[in-house]
Amino acid sequence: MSTAVINADDDQLEPTLQSILDQKTLRWIFVGGKGGVGKTTTSCSLAIQLAKVRRSVLLISTDPAHNLSDAFSQKFGKEARLINGFTNLSAMEIDPNGSIQELMGQADEGEGPVAGMGGMVQDLAFAIPGIDEAMSFAEVLKQVKSMSYETIIFDTAPTGHTLRFLQFPSVLEKALAKVSQLSTQFGPMLNGILGANGTLPNGANLNEMMEKLEGLRETISEVNTQFKDENLTTFICVCIPEFLSLYETERMIQELASYGIDTHCIVVNQLLFPKPGSDCEQCNARRKMQKKYLEQIEELYDEFNVVKMPLLVEEVRGKERLEKFSEMLITPYVPPAGGL
Amino acid sequence: MPSILLTVFILQLVIHVVNTLGASTINNVLWNLYINFASPKSAADQRELKSQFMRVRKEMNSTSSQDEFARWAKLRRQHDKLLEQLEKSKASSDAGKSAFETTASTLRWVCTNGLRMYIQYSYMKQPMFWVPRGWVPYYAEWLLSFPRAPLGSVSVNVWVLACTAVITLAHETLVAVAALVGKSGFTQKKGVPIRVGGEKTQAAGGAKSKKVS
């Protein structure tokens, strides 16, 4: 094994994602990082590897710029769909931003989590910051829970977005707790005005609506507890060995730690390994720079599994290429001998 | 039991001193004494934390994040942690301070104005001392014994007013004399280049003596 390791250091954790595959309790895996560092490629590859050792795997993209369809050359939608060529690997794409209108529409038709709320109160509920994304998120999670997938991989949107997204359960929980409290305080008074059955002017029922909000809050708080359990949830950071990406990764790791979300894997992507004797000036210069940051990463994240992935000469698209690429998550890539 | 006349005078003196120095100054002095003597450990801890924070911050700022990312990031983690601790300890000490100030203010009020009111109320009917008969006309006697002391005596309320007037006068006299002394000291040293301090005393003294006149 040691020959296959790029930097064989005894005190370092193995540079693969094998630990993720081995940790059978894992249910939610988030893959995140700055835009353009290869999150989608990494999450697809991880999904392929996981599908080999798990009963069923679902890959969800929450990135508004959906790339799963591109990566697998297959159209995915809001419903989970089996990926061509696999029997236990499905994918779906959700848009955390665009679903608020949909939720509103659903509510008008009498379905979805906010159905039955009166127009005015509905507007009020939607005024809580971040509730739209959190609601669609909760909705997806409810769906996913009923679908009984063993592991769910989230291909998240670029950094800032991801963090906001993960913060929502706490935000919403607080907001809903406030709303519930208000309703218990003023509910009797309102009921006094509205009459015994508590019907609001537009035909909605106050108690029923509060029950619905409470239910939503419970779902979300359950999700929150699950995300904070390191046996159930982990976050994989993807970065490239460049300053800004590293900076964002450090920030993200600190923020995740403050939310209590476990993270112990970093995928360093797009590493250049010029062949010995290569006279490509740019490649050699870049390799030098990348080497500098790689050393920094190893020094800083000595408690992480740091996986090093090479930059390939072709785009990683389609099942075969992804499968080949995914091998390197488990068996470390061996750079050409004698290179820089 | 000291004489009530003396007690009232001293009380008025204390009230005057407190009002001159300002309540917040006294509170601050008391608070500093309190944290340095009552809980010297937490004060020292906070100072230590602060100096540590400044040191880490200086080190972080002098470290290039691009050349030594690992070192910089470690410093930054330390920095963030210290900052959080510092803010927390500051918040708790602020809360402690405001509680302390409330207590101190209440106690001070009870010991000064509260005590004065108590004395004024309980000695209302008692004569402080008697004015020899025929020294002042009737209406003045009536005023001196106002509100409820026997006619021909001086009441506690009038005594309080008299003490206040004397203390204020004495204070203003002292300030004026100090200003005058400062001024003459300044004129004596005319050959010496003007010192900022001397000039300042003169200006302040001038302003104050003007107020007295």
Interface residues (C-beta under 8 A of the other chain):
Chain A: F243 L246 Y247 E250 Q254 Y293 E295 Q296 I297 E299 L300
Chain B: S65 Q66 E68 F69 A70 A73 K74 R76 R77 D80
